[in-house]
Amino acid sequence: MPKAFSPQERERIEARLIGVGKRLINKAGIRFLVVDDVAREAGISKGSFYSFHPSREEFILAVFESWEKEHRGALIREVVEGQGSFRERLERFFIGAFRILEKEPGLATLGVKDIQMIMERLPPERIEAHKAADDRALAEAFGGGAGMELFPPTLLTALQGLAPALFAIALHREDFPPESYQATVKLLSEALAARIAAEVEEASATRKGAIV
């Protein structure tokens, strides 16, 4: 029977588990993440691990949510509160996202098939909670001062696929010709920012014209 931990012990152990998970995923990706390894390096038994996380998949999601919590706030603040135009702030958002993927390579290893596998093995309520948090972050980041209601449906759909696209680019960084990766990142960031800002400005102008 797993050992009973005090609330303070649980908090410390959970932090260790997440830290170990990040390090192992950064090192080898999620496909090689083994619960026995995580538990051992965190200093607990495998049975105790499951008192913190009911499954390997839920643990992986918790690790990625921790990464999101750690990095997403700063990116969103750059868009919402940063200096410059909406387009300039969006450009810095995308460049910042690529820098995070360089710092945390494990993030880029999460492919579409991996996401599908994880979601298929999680309770529906856990999936819905995660998606709701992602939608709120998307609205906060890209709504800018205009609001998500100004985004055309096709653009909203495209935005939802941006994360896997960025992950794929970062994952294949070593495949780029020498010294071209950073230039490509800047070009893509500029292009994405310009397109999104233009769509929002056009929708805003159309809306104002309709009101008048």
Secondary structure, 3 states (H helix, E strand, C coil): CCCCCCHHHHHHHHHHHHHHHHHHHHHHCHHHCCHHHHHHHHCCCHHHHHHHCCCHHHHHHHHHHHHHHHHHHHHHHHHHHCCCCHHHHHHHHHHHHHHHHHHCHHHHCCCHHHHHHHHHCCCHHHHHHHHHHHHHHHHHHHCCCCCHHHCCHHHHHHHHCHHHHHHHHHHCHHHCCCCCHHHHHHHHHHHHHHHHHHHHHHHHHHHHHHHC
